[in-house]
Amino acid sequence: MRRLLGLFFVGFVLSSTLAFAEEPFTVSGEVAFPGDADIIIKLLTKEEATAGKDTAQDRLLVLKLTPQQRKARNASFSFTAVPKGTYIIRCFQDENGNGKLDLGPLQVRLEPVGLYKSSWPFDWDLSNFLVDRDITGIKIELVQ
């Protein structure tokens, strides 16, 4: 009986540890912007960022700006249930409403854009950050 209880206890501890290791996190902050259009924010893995793949729907935010946010030129964002991993945040102001960042010849940006921890042009090594806990207080400024 003791042996059975001991095995049960070891199994419980191991499963609790594994469940804790997979705990989802929150990534949140604020974005400052110059215009009145919606803001699109993406939390991307390296594969998504470098291969141009679409982000998972739970890591894509479209901020429909309120009159107060437009006046303040600032809005808050929050990603929830983010798995542990390494990510970047890329965002832009969708001035023409087509849902994608518009670039001209030679990758010249046509809409205000911003990255967390870096500036344009995108560089994974300068922009990435580890999510292994809740990340708060992120500040991103969109620039033309």
Secondary structure, DSSP 8 states (H G I E B T S, - for coil): -HHHHHHHHHHHHHHHHHHHHT--EEEEEEEE-SSSS-EEEEEE-HHHHHHT----GGGEEEE---HHHHHHTEEEEEEEEE-SEEEEEEEEE-TTSSSS--B-GGG-BSS-EEETTB-SS--HHHH-EEESS-EEEEEEE-B-
